[in-house]
Amino acid sequence: MAQQFNYLFLSDFHLSEGRNPANGLIHRNEDFFQDVPFAQFVVHHVKLSRRETAVEYYNIPWKLIINGDIFDFLQVVALPEGAELGRAKGEPNARLTANEQKYGLGTSELETAWKLEKIAEGHPCFFQALAWFVAQPGNELHLLKGNHDVELYWPEVQVRLRLLLQQAYKSWRETAVPDDPHALLLLLEDMPDKLNMVDLHQSVFFPPDYLYEPGLFYVEHGCQYDPINAFTNFCDPRLPNAPELIELPSGSFFVRYFFNQVEEIHPFADNMKPIIKYINWVIRNAPSAAARVVVDILPRYLVAVTKMKRKQFNDWRRRQNPQEVFLPEADLSTSIGQFEQERLAIQAKMQLKLKRASRWSTAGTLSSLLFKVAALLALLIAIRFFVDGNYPATVGVIVLAGLLGFISSFFIRLLDQLLVSPYLRDVAAEVASALNKVEGVSQIPYFIFGHDHAAMSVPLPSSVDSGVKQWYVNTGSWIPVFEDEQRLLREDVQLTFLRLVPERQGFPDCPPDLLQWSAEAKEPIEVRLFED
C-alpha cells in the first residue's frame, strides 16, 4: 500500500541574501523576513502529526510543496572574491566581467550554486527549519521551479541544496537540548543524529514542471502563462547556443538590470506586480522619488528595455530555425501527452491575451503622464495670468488643470482594474477542463497556482463537466505588499498556505483549507477572502 500523506502548499518566498552575518544588516534586495514564523509553521504541523487526539493528522507524514520562487537568484548581487571566485566560476584564475561587477553573477550551474550558499548564509533559521522538517520520519519536501528560481533546474544546485540542508541540520543538532521549552525547533526523541545524502535524495524532490496527484490536486507555479516571465521551455530552460546558461525571460532582465537598482530607492518595488503598477504608484504617491528615478534610474531602465527588446528579437529570429531552440515536446501517443499539448496551447493563448493588455497598459501610462505634464503646464500658465492680473483667465486655466489632473488619475485607476484581473483563475478553468477530458484520469478537486502573489480560493465552472466540485486556489506569498487597494482587504504581510487533509470529513466536497499563519498566535487562522 502506498504511503499516505497530508499536504502543505506554499509559494513565492523570494529568499535572497538576507541578513549579513558580519554586521547583522539586511540586504536592500531582500523580500523575505519570515524565517522564525516559517519555523513555527513547520513545528506546528509536525506536532499535529504526533498528537494522538488529532485523528486526521496522527501518524501521517507531510508533503511540503513549495510551488516556485522559494529563492530569488536574480536578486543575489554579492560577488565572490579570491578562491571563492574560482570556485563559483569553475576556473582557478577566473575574473569578473564588467557586466558581472555591476549586476552580479550569471545563471550558470556553479554560479547559481554559489548564490544558493549566500542565501543560506543569510537565512540560517529558514534552512534549519527546512532540514528539521525533512528529518521527521516520512516527511517529504517538493520544490517546484518558478521564474525567479528556475536555476533549480541545474543538478549541481539540487545537490548543493541537499548539502546545505545537511549542514543546517548538523548546526542545529549540535546545540539542540532535549525538552527545552524555549527552543524554536524541538529536539524530538526519534530524530536522527544527522541527515545523510541518501535519505535526502529520498525526501527532497525537484519536479521539472507541474505536480499531479490523482484524485487530489494539480499544482504549477503559473509563470508560463505570463508573457514577460514565460520560458521557451520550462522543463529545459537552457540557452540553445550556450547550454551552460539559462535562457531568461524579459521580466528577469528587468529585475537584473532595473529593479535591483530601483530597490536602492524603494526596497519594495519588485513586490508590486506587474512592473507597470510600480510606475503608476510612483506617479501617484511619490513625485519626489519619481524625479530621482528619472535622473538616477532612467538610464538603467533604457538599458534594460534595450536588452529586453534585443532578446525578444533574437528569440523570434531563433524560433524561425527549430534547430536553434529547445521547444517543449509532448508525447501525443498518450492521453497525458495530449493534455500537455493542450496545456501548451493554453499557455500561448493566455500569453497573447496578456500581451494585448500590456500594450493598453503602456499606452494608458503614457497618456496619464502626458495629461499630468499638461496639468502642470496649465498651473504655470495660471500663475502667469494671476501675476498679470487676469483673474478670469486664471480661474479658467486652474479649472482646466484640475480637469487634466482628473483625467490623468482616471487613466491610472482604469489601469489598476485592468492589471488586477485574476488571469490565473481563467487559466485554472481551462487546465481543469483539459484534464477532465483525459481518459483514465480520476477527476481532481484542487488546481493550485502561485506566481501572482494573490491568495484566492474560488470554485471553477469546470465542476459542471467533471461531476466533482473543482477549485482554483492561489497560495499567495509570504512577502509584503505595498498596494493601497490590497491594504484595504488584507494585512501588509499575509502568510498564506493551503492545507490538504484527504481524511478530513467532507473531503473533497468542502472548500479548500486556505489559511494564513499567525506568528502572534503561533497557529493558523482564517484568510479574509471577499467575493468578486
C-alpha positions, 0 to 999 in steps of 0.5 A: 500500500502506498504511503499516505500523506497530508499536504502543505502548499506554499509559494513565492518566498523570494529568499535572497541574501538576507541578513549579513552575518558580519554586521547583522544588516539586511540586504536592500534586495531582500523580500523575505523576513519570515524565517522564525514564523516559517519555523513555527509553521513547520513545528506546528504541523509536525506536532499535529502529526504526533498528537494522538487526539488529532485523528486526521493528522496522527501518524501521517507524514507531510508533503511540503510543496513549495510551488516556485520562487522559494529563492530569488537568484536574480536578486543575489548581487554579492560577488565572490572574491579570491578562491571563492571566485574560482570556485563559483566560476569553475576556473582557478584564475577566473575574473569578473566581467564588467557586466558581472561587477555591476549586476552580479553573477550569471545563471550558470550551474556553479554560479547559481550554486554559489548564490544558493550558499549566500542565501543560506548564509543569510537565512540560517533559521529558514534552512534549519527549519527546512532540514528539521522538517525533512528529518521527521520520519516520512516527511517529504519536501517538493520544490517546484521551479518558478521564474525567479528560481528556475536555476533549480533546474541545474543538478549541481544546485539540487545537490548543493541544496541537499548539502546545505540542508545537511549542514543546517541540520548538523548546526542545529543538532549540535546545540539542540537540548532535549525538552527545552521549552524555549527552543524554536525547533524541538529536539524530538526523541526519534530524530536522527543524529544527522541527515545523510545524502541518501535519505535526502535524495529520498525526501527532497524532490525537484519536479521539472514542471507541474505536480499531479496527484490523482484524485487530489490536486494539480499544482504549477507555479503559473509563470508560463502563462505570463508573457514577460516571465514565460520560458521557451521551455520550462522543463529545459530552460537552457540557452540553445547556443550556450547550454551552460546558461539559462535562457531568461525571460524579459521580466528577469532582465528587468529585475537584473538590470532595473529593479535591483537598482530601483530597490536602492530607492524603494526596497519594495518595488519588485513586490508590486506586480506587474512592473507597470503598477510600480510606475503608476504608484510612483506617479501617484504617491511619490513625485519626489522619488519619481524625479530621482528615478528619472535622473538616477534610474532612467538610464538603467531602465533604457538599458534594460528595455534595450536588452529586453527588446534585443532578446525578444528579437533574437528569440523570434529570429531563433524560433524561425530555425527549430534547430536553434531552440529547445521547444517543449515536446509532448508525447501525443501517443498518450492521453497525458501527452495530449493534455500537455499539448493542450496545456501548451496551447493554453499557455500561448493563448493566455500569453497573447491575451496578456500581451494585448493588455500590456500594450493598453497598459503602456499606452494608458501610462503614457497618456496619464503622464502626458495629461499630468505634464499638461496639468502642470503646464496649465498651473504655470500658465495660471500663475502667469495670468494671476501675476498679470492680473487676469483673474478670469483667465486664471480661474479658467486655466486652474479649472482646466488643470484640475480637469487634466489632473482628473483625467490623468488619475482616471487613466491610472485607476482604469489601469489598476482594474485592468492589471488586477484581473485574476488571469490565473483563475481563467487559466485554472478553468481551462487546465481543469477542463483539459484534464477532465477530458483525459481518459483514465484520469480520476477527476481532481478537486484542487488546481493550485497556482502561485506566481501572482502573489494573490491568495484566492480560493474560488470554485471553477465552472469546470465542476459542471463537466467533471461531476466533482466540485473543482477549485482554483486556489492561489497560495499567495506569498509570504512577502509584503505588499505595498498596494493601497487597494490590497491594504484595504482587504488584507494585512501588509504581510499575509502568510498564506498556505493551503492545507490538504487533509484527504481524511478530513470529513467532507473531503473533497466536497468542502472548500479548500483549507486556505489559511494564513499563519499567525506568528502572534498566535503561533497557529493558523487562522482564517484568510479574509477572502471577499467575493468578486 
